[in-house]
């Protein structure tokens, strides 16, 4: 019983940490996006290609976040029931997380 409680507490702690990391990444992404927009003067001065790229990147990020929500890796720490993931879903979620981290790392200029 004690092991189960420890596992639940650990999972909740990891989930809170993950939510915090995602929040920080989202803030950095928003700041970067705003600096790009201000660098170009305004959204209207961006080329059509740049505007489409920004929109595609936003849609891709939203899709990744939705995937993390569905996988139960990102969301409210207060859940009554935890979804059990198959090996394939866990692998996909890990890939999504790595892609998000890689995208963030590249976005800060490394």
PANUMAR-506970 format. One line per field, with one value per atom (N, C-alpha, C): residue in three letters; chain; atom name; x, y, z. Coordinates in Angstrom, 1 decimal. Each point is the difference from the previous one (the first is absolute). Layout:
% residues N
res = [ALA | ...]
chain = [A | ...]
atom = [CA | ...]
x = [X | ...]
y = [Y | ...]
z = [Z | ...]
//
This chain:
% residues 110
res = [UNK | UNK | UNK | UNK | UNK | UNK | UNK | UNK | UNK | UNK | UNK | UNK | UNK | UNK | UNK | UNK | UNK | UNK | UNK | UNK | UNK | UNK | UNK | UNK | UNK | UNK | UNK | UNK | UNK | UNK | UNK | UNK | UNK | UNK | UNK | UNK | UNK | UNK | UNK | UNK | UNK | UNK | UNK | UNK | UNK | UNK | UNK | UNK | UNK | UNK | UNK | UNK | UNK | UNK | UNK | UNK | UNK | UNK | UNK | UNK | UNK | UNK | UNK | UNK | UNK | UNK | UNK | UNK | UNK | UNK | UNK | UNK | UNK | UNK | UNK | UNK | UNK | UNK | UNK | UNK | UNK | UNK | UNK | UNK | UNK | UNK | UNK | UNK | UNK | UNK | UNK | UNK | UNK | UNK | UNK | UNK | UNK | UNK | UNK | UNK | UNK | UNK | UNK | UNK | UNK | UNK | UNK | UNK | UNK | UNK | UNK | UNK | UNK | UNK | UNK | UNK | UNK | UNK | UNK | UNK | UNK | UNK | UNK | UNK | UNK | UNK | UNK | UNK | UNK | UNK | UNK | UNK | UNK | UNK | UNK | UNK | UNK | UNK | UNK | UNK | UNK | UNK | UNK | UNK | UNK | UNK | UNK | UNK | UNK | UNK | UNK | UNK | UNK | UNK | UNK | UNK | UNK | UNK | UNK | UNK | UNK | UNK | UNK | UNK | UNK | UNK | UNK | UNK | UNK | UNK | UNK | UNK | UNK | UNK | UNK | UNK | UNK | UNK | UNK | UNK | UNK | UNK | UNK | UNK | UNK | UNK | UNK | UNK | UNK | UNK | UNK | UNK | UNK | UNK | UNK | UNK | UNK | UNK | UNK | UNK | UNK | UNK | UNK | UNK | UNK | UNK | UNK | UNK | UNK | UNK | UNK | UNK | UNK | UNK | UNK | UNK | UNK | UNK | UNK | UNK | UNK | UNK | UNK | UNK | UNK | UNK | UNK | UNK | UNK | UNK | UNK | UNK | UNK | UNK | UNK | UNK | UNK | UNK | UNK | UNK | UNK | UNK | UNK | UNK | UNK | UNK | UNK | UNK | UNK | UNK | UNK | UNK | UNK | UNK | UNK | UNK | UNK | UNK | UNK | UNK | UNK | UNK | UNK | UNK | UNK | UNK | UNK | UNK | UNK | UNK | UNK | UNK | UNK | UNK | UNK | UNK | UNK | UNK | UNK | UNK | UNK | UNK | UNK | UNK | UNK | UNK | UNK | UNK | UNK | UNK | UNK | UNK | UNK | UNK | UNK | UNK | UNK | UNK | UNK | UNK | UNK | UNK | UNK | UNK | UNK | UNK | UNK | UNK | UNK | UNK | UNK | UNK | UNK | UNK | UNK | UNK | UNK | UNK | UNK | UNK | UNK | UNK | UNK | UNK | UNK | UNK | UNK | UNK | UNK | UNK]
chain = [A | A | A | A | A | A | A | A | A | A | A | A | A | A | A | A | A | A | A | A | A | A | A | A | A | A | A | A | A | A | A | A | A | A | A | A | A | A | A | A | A | A | A | A | A | A | A | A | A | A | A | A | A | A | A | A | A | A | A | A | A | A | A | A | A | A | A | A | A | A | A | A | A | A | A | A | A | A | A | A | A | A | A | A | A | A | A | A | A | A | A | A | A | A | A | A | A | A | A | A | A | A | A | A | A | A | A | A | A | A | A | A | A | A | A | A | A | A | A | A | A | A | A | A | A | A | A | A | A | A | A | A | A | A | A | A | A | A | A | A | A | A | A | A | A | A | A | A | A | A | A | A | A | A | A | A | A | A | A | A | A | A | A | A | A | A | A | A | A | A | A | A | A | A | A | A | A | A | A | A | A | A | A | A | A | A | A | A | A | A | A | A | A | A | A | A | A | A | A | A | A | A | A | A | A | A | A | A | A | A | A | A | A | A | A | A | A | A | A | A | A | A | A | A | A | A | A | A | A | A | A | A | A | A | A | A | A | A | A | A | A | A | A | A | A | A | A | A | A | A | A | A | A | A | A | A | A | A | A | A | A | A | A | A | A | A | A | A | A | A | A | A | A | A | A | A | A | A | A | A | A | A | A | A | A | A | A | A | A | A | A | A | A | A | A | A | A | A | A | A | A | A | A | A | A | A | A | A | A | A | A | A | A | A | A | A | A | A | A | A | A | A | A | A | A | A | A | A | A | A]
atom = [N | CA | C | N | CA | C | N | CA | C | N | CA | C | N | CA | C | N | CA | C | N | CA | C | N | CA | C | N | CA | C | N | CA | C | N | CA | C | N | CA | C | N | CA | C | N | CA | C | N | CA | C | N | CA | C | N | CA | C | N | CA | C | N | CA | C | N | CA | C | N | CA | C | N | CA | C | N | CA | C | N | CA | C | N | CA | C | N | CA | C | N | CA | C | N | CA | C | N | CA | C | N | CA | C | N | CA | C | N | CA | C | N | CA | C | N | CA | C | N | CA | C | N | CA | C | N | CA | C | N | CA | C | N | CA | C | N | CA | C | N | CA | C | N | CA | C | N | CA | C | N | CA | C | N | CA | C | N | CA | C | N | CA | C | N | CA | C | N | CA | C | N | CA | C | N | CA | C | N | CA | C | N | CA | C | N | CA | C | N | CA | C | N | CA | C | N | CA | C | N | CA | C | N | CA | C | N | CA | C | N | CA | C | N | CA | C | N | CA | C | N | CA | C | N | CA | C | N | CA | C | N | CA | C | N | CA | C | N | CA | C | N | CA | C | N | CA | C | N | CA | C | N | CA | C | N | CA | C | N | CA | C | N | CA | C | N | CA | C | N | CA | C | N | CA | C | N | CA | C | N | CA | C | N | CA | C | N | CA | C | N | CA | C | N | CA | C | N | CA | C | N | CA | C | N | CA | C | N | CA | C | N | CA | C | N | CA | C | N | CA | C | N | CA | C | N | CA | C | N | CA | C | N | CA | C | N | CA | C | N | CA | C | N | CA | C | N | CA | C | N | CA | C | N | CA | C | N | CA | C | N | CA | C | N | CA | C | N | CA | C | N | CA | C | N | CA | C | N | CA | C | N | CA | C]
x = [0.8 | -0.8 | 0.9 | 1.1 | 0.8 | 0.7 | 0.4 | 0.6 | -1.0 | -1.2 | -1.0 | -0.2 | 0.0 | -0.1 | 1.2 | 1.2 | 1.2 | 0.0 | -0.5 | 0.0 | -1.0 | -1.1 | -1.0 | 0.6 | 0.6 | 0.7 | 1.0 | 0.8 | 1.1 | -0.5 | -1.1 | -0.6 | -0.6 | -0.6 | -0.6 | 1.1 | 1.1 | 1.1 | 0.6 | 0.2 | 0.6 | -1.0 | -1.3 | -1.0 | 0.1 | 0.1 | 0.1 | 1.3 | 1.1 | 1.2 | -0.1 | -0.6 | -0.2 | -0.9 | -1.1 | -0.8 | 0.7 | 0.9 | 0.8 | 1.0 | 0.6 | 0.9 | -0.7 | -1.2 | -0.8 | -0.4 | -0.4 | -0.4 | 1.2 | 1.2 | 1.2 | 0.3 | -0.1 | 0.3 | -1.0 | -1.3 | -1.0 | 0.2 | 0.5 | 0.3 | 1.2 | 1.0 | 1.2 | -0.4 | -0.9 | -0.4 | -0.8 | -0.9 | -0.8 | 0.9 | 1.0 | 0.9 | 0.8 | 0.4 | 0.8 | -0.9 | -1.2 | -0.9 | -0.3 | -0.2 | -0.3 | 1.2 | 1.2 | 1.2 | 0.2 | -0.4 | 0.1 | -1.0 | -1.2 | -1.0 | 0.4 | 0.6 | 0.4 | 1.2 | 0.9 | 1.2 | -0.5 | -1.0 | -0.6 | -0.8 | -0.3 | -0.8 | -1.4 | -0.6 | -1.4 | -0.3 | -1.1 | -0.3 | -0.3 | -0.5 | -0.3 | 1.2 | 1.2 | 1.2 | 0.7 | -0.5 | 0.6 | -0.4 | 0.8 | -0.4 | -1.0 | -0.7 | -1.0 | 0.6 | 1.2 | 0.7 | 0.3 | 0.5 | 0.3 | -1.2 | -1.1 | -1.3 | -0.5 | 0.1 | -0.4 | 0.9 | 1.3 | 0.9 | -0.3 | -0.3 | -0.4 | -1.2 | -1.0 | -1.3 | 0.2 | 0.8 | 0.3 | 0.7 | 1.0 | 0.7 | -0.9 | -0.9 | -1.0 | -0.9 | -0.5 | -0.9 | 0.8 | 1.2 | 0.8 | 0.2 | 0.3 | 0.2 | -1.3 | -1.1 | -1.3 | -0.3 | 0.3 | -0.2 | 0.8 | 1.3 | 0.9 | -0.6 | -0.4 | -0.6 | -1.2 | -0.9 | -1.2 | 0.4 | 1.0 | 0.5 | 0.4 | 0.8 | 0.4 | -1.2 | -1.0 | -1.2 | -0.7 | -0.1 | -0.7 | 0.8 | 1.3 | 0.9 | 0.0 | -0.6 | 0.0 | 1.3 | 0.9 | 1.3 | 0.0 | -1.1 | -0.1 | -1.5 | -0.2 | -1.4 | -0.1 | -1.1 | -0.3 | 0.6 | 0.7 | 0.6 | -1.1 | -1.2 | -1.1 | -0.8 | 0.3 | -0.7 | -0.5 | -1.2 | -0.5 | 0.4 | 0.3 | 0.4 | 1.0 | 1.1 | 1.2 | -0.2 | 0.2 | -0.1 | 1.2 | -0.2 | 1.1 | 0.4 | 1.3 | 0.5 | 0.6 | -0.2 | 0.7 | 1.5 | 0.8 | 1.4 | 0.1 | -0.8 | 0.0 | -0.3 | -1.1 | -0.4 | 1.1 | 0.6 | 1.1 | 1.1 | 0.4 | 1.0 | -0.3 | -1.2 | -0.5 | 0.1 | -0.5 | 0.0 | 1.5 | 0.9 | 1.4 | 0.6 | -0.4 | 0.4 | -0.5 | -1.2 | -0.6 | 0.7 | 0.3 | 0.7 | 1.4 | 0.7 | 1.3 | 0.0 | -1.0 | -0.2 | -0.3 | -0.8 | -0.3 | 1.3 | 0.7 | 1.3 | 1.0 | 0.1 | 0.9 | -0.4 | -1.3 | -0.5 | 0.3 | -0.2 | 0.2 | 1.5 | 0.9 | 1.4 | 0.5 | -0.5 | 0.3 | -0.5 | -1.2 | -0.6 | 0.8 | 0.7 | 0.8 | 1.4 | 0.2 | 1.2 | 1.2 | -0.3 | 1.2 | 0.1]
y = [-1.2 | 1.2 | 1.3 | -0.1 | 1.1 | 0.3 | -1.1 | 0.1 | 0.7 | -0.4 | 0.6 | 1.5 | 0.4 | 1.4 | 0.8 | -0.6 | 0.6 | 0.2 | -1.1 | 0.1 | 1.1 | 0.1 | 1.1 | 1.4 | 0.1 | 1.3 | 0.4 | -1.0 | 0.2 | 0.4 | -0.7 | 0.3 | 1.4 | 0.4 | 1.3 | 1.1 | -0.3 | 1.0 | 0.1 | -1.1 | 0.0 | 0.8 | -0.2 | 0.7 | 1.5 | 0.4 | 1.4 | 0.6 | -0.7 | 0.5 | 0.1 | -1.0 | 0.1 | 1.1 | 0.3 | 1.1 | 1.3 | 0.1 | 1.2 | 0.2 | -1.1 | 0.1 | 0.4 | -0.5 | 0.3 | 1.5 | 0.5 | 1.4 | 0.9 | -0.4 | 0.8 | 0.0 | -1.2 | 0.0 | 0.8 | 0.0 | 0.7 | 1.5 | 0.5 | 1.4 | 0.4 | -0.8 | 0.3 | 0.0 | -0.9 | -0.1 | 1.3 | 0.4 | 1.2 | 1.3 | 0.0 | 1.2 | 0.0 | -1.2 | 0.0 | 0.4 | -0.5 | 0.3 | 1.5 | 0.6 | 1.4 | 0.8 | -0.5 | 0.8 | -0.1 | -1.2 | -0.1 | 0.9 | 0.1 | 0.9 | 1.5 | 0.3 | 1.4 | 0.3 | -1.0 | 0.2 | 0.3 | -0.6 | 0.3 | 1.3 | 0.6 | 1.2 | -0.3 | -1.0 | -0.4 | -1.2 | -0.7 | -1.2 | 0.3 | 1.2 | 0.3 | 0.1 | 0.3 | 0.2 | -1.4 | -1.0 | -1.4 | -0.4 | -0.8 | -0.5 | -1.1 | -0.4 | -1.0 | -1.3 | -0.3 | -1.2 | 0.0 | 1.1 | 0.0 | -0.1 | 0.6 | -0.1 | -1.4 | -0.7 | -1.4 | -0.9 | 0.3 | -0.8 | 0.1 | 1.3 | 0.2 | -0.7 | 0.0 | -0.7 | -1.5 | -0.5 | -1.5 | -0.4 | 0.8 | -0.3 | 0.0 | 0.9 | 0.1 | -1.2 | -0.4 | -1.1 | -1.3 | -0.1 | -1.2 | -0.1 | 1.1 | 0.1 | -0.4 | 0.6 | -0.4 | -1.5 | -0.6 | -1.4 | -0.8 | 0.4 | -0.7 | 0.1 | 1.2 | 0.2 | -0.9 | 0.0 | -0.9 | -1.4 | -0.5 | -1.4 | -0.3 | 1.0 | -0.2 | -0.1 | 0.9 | -0.1 | -1.3 | -0.5 | -1.3 | -1.2 | 0.2 | -1.1 | 0.1 | 1.1 | 0.2 | 0.5 | 0.5 | 0.5 | 1.4 | 0.7 | 1.4 | 0.3 | 0.6 | 0.3 | 0.2 | 0.0 | 0.2 | -1.1 | 0.3 | -1.0 | -0.7 | 0.5 | -0.6 | -0.8 | -1.2 | -0.9 | -1.2 | -0.4 | -1.1 | -1.3 | -0.1 | -1.2 | 0.3 | -0.8 | 0.2 | -1.0 | 0.6 | -0.8 | -0.9 | -1.3 | -0.9 | 0.1 | 0.2 | 0.2 | -1.3 | -0.3 | -1.1 | 0.4 | -1.0 | 0.3 | 0.9 | -0.1 | 0.8 | 1.5 | 0.1 | 1.4 | 0.6 | -0.7 | 0.5 | 0.5 | -0.8 | 0.3 | 1.3 | 0.1 | 1.2 | 1.2 | -0.1 | 1.1 | 0.4 | -0.9 | 0.3 | 0.7 | -0.4 | 0.7 | 1.4 | 0.2 | 1.3 | 0.9 | -0.5 | 0.8 | 0.4 | -1.0 | 0.3 | 1.0 | 0.0 | 1.0 | 1.3 | 0.1 | 1.3 | 0.6 | -0.9 | 0.5 | 0.4 | -0.8 | 0.4 | 1.3 | 0.2 | 1.2 | 1.2 | -0.2 | 1.1 | 0.3 | -1.0 | 0.2 | 0.7 | -0.3 | 0.6 | 1.4 | 0.3 | 1.3 | 1.0 | -0.4 | 0.9 | 0.3 | -0.6 | 0.3 | -0.9 | -1.2 | -0.9 | -1.0]
z = [0.0 | 0.0 | 0.0 | 0.8 | 0.1 | -1.4 | -0.7 | -1.3 | -1.0 | 0.1 | -0.9 | 0.2 | 1.3 | 0.4 | -0.5 | 0.2 | -0.5 | -1.5 | -0.7 | -1.5 | -0.4 | 0.6 | -0.3 | 0.2 | 1.2 | 0.3 | -1.0 | -0.4 | -0.9 | -1.4 | -0.4 | -1.3 | 0.0 | 1.1 | 0.1 | 0.0 | 0.7 | 0.0 | -1.4 | -0.7 | -1.3 | -1.0 | 0.2 | -0.8 | 0.2 | 1.3 | 0.3 | -0.6 | 0.1 | -0.6 | -1.5 | -0.6 | -1.5 | -0.4 | 0.8 | -0.3 | 0.1 | 1.0 | 0.2 | -1.1 | -0.5 | -1.1 | -1.3 | -0.2 | -1.2 | 0.1 | 1.2 | 0.2 | -0.4 | 0.5 | -0.3 | -1.4 | -0.7 | -1.4 | -0.8 | 0.4 | -0.7 | 0.2 | 1.2 | 0.2 | -0.9 | -0.1 | -0.8 | -1.5 | -0.4 | -1.4 | -0.3 | 0.9 | -0.2 | -0.1 | 0.9 | 0.0 | -1.3 | -0.5 | -1.2 | -1.2 | 0.0 | -1.1 | 0.0 | 1.2 | 0.0 | -0.4 | 0.3 | -0.4 | -1.5 | -0.6 | -1.5 | -0.6 | 0.6 | -0.6 | 0.1 | 1.2 | 0.2 | -0.9 | -0.2 | -0.9 | -1.4 | -0.4 | -1.4 | 0.0 | 1.1 | 0.1 | 0.3 | -0.6 | 0.3 | -0.8 | 0.3 | -0.7 | -1.4 | -0.3 | -1.4 | -0.9 | 0.6 | -0.8 | -0.2 | 0.7 | -0.3 | -1.4 | -0.6 | -1.3 | 0.2 | -1.0 | 0.1 | 0.4 | -0.5 | 0.4 | 1.5 | 0.5 | 1.4 | 0.9 | -0.5 | 0.8 | 0.0 | -1.2 | -0.1 | 0.9 | 0.0 | 0.8 | 1.5 | 0.4 | 1.4 | 0.4 | -0.9 | 0.3 | 0.0 | -0.9 | 0.0 | 1.2 | 0.5 | 1.2 | 1.2 | 0.0 | 1.1 | 0.0 | -1.1 | -0.1 | 0.4 | -0.4 | 0.3 | 1.5 | 0.6 | 1.5 | 0.7 | -0.5 | 0.6 | -0.1 | -1.1 | -0.2 | 0.9 | 0.3 | 0.9 | 1.4 | 0.4 | 1.3 | 0.2 | -1.0 | 0.0 | 0.2 | -0.7 | 0.1 | 1.4 | 0.6 | 1.4 | 1.0 | -0.3 | 0.8 | -0.1 | -1.2 | -0.2 | 0.6 | 0.0 | 0.6 | 1.5 | 0.6 | 1.4 | 0.6 | -0.9 | 0.5 | 0.2 | -0.3 | 0.2 | 0.3 | 1.2 | 0.4 | 1.4 | 0.5 | 1.4 | 0.9 | 1.1 | 0.8 | 0.8 | 0.1 | 0.8 | -1.0 | -0.2 | -0.8 | 0.8 | -0.2 | 0.8 | -0.6 | -1.3 | -0.6 | -1.1 | 0.1 | -0.9 | -1.2 | -1.2 | -1.2 | -0.1 | -0.3 | -0.2 | -1.5 | -0.3 | -1.3 | -0.5 | -1.3 | -0.6 | -0.2 | -0.3 | -0.3 | -1.2 | -1.0 | -1.2 | 0.4 | 0.8 | 0.4 | 0.9 | 0.9 | 0.8 | -0.9 | -1.0 | -0.9 | -0.8 | -0.4 | -0.8 | 0.9 | 1.3 | 0.9 | 0.3 | 0.1 | 0.3 | -1.2 | -1.2 | -1.3 | 0.0 | 0.4 | 0.0 | 0.9 | 1.2 | 1.0 | -0.4 | -0.6 | -0.5 | -1.2 | -0.8 | -1.1 | 0.6 | 1.0 | 0.7 | 0.6 | 0.7 | 0.6 | -1.1 | -1.0 | -1.1 | -0.7 | -0.2 | -0.7 | 0.9 | 1.3 | 0.9 | 0.0 | 0.1 | 0.0 | -1.2 | -1.2 | -1.2 | -0.1 | 0.6 | 0.0 | 0.8 | 1.0 | 0.8 | -0.6 | -1.2 | -0.7 | 0.2 | 0.4 | 0.2 | -1.2]
//
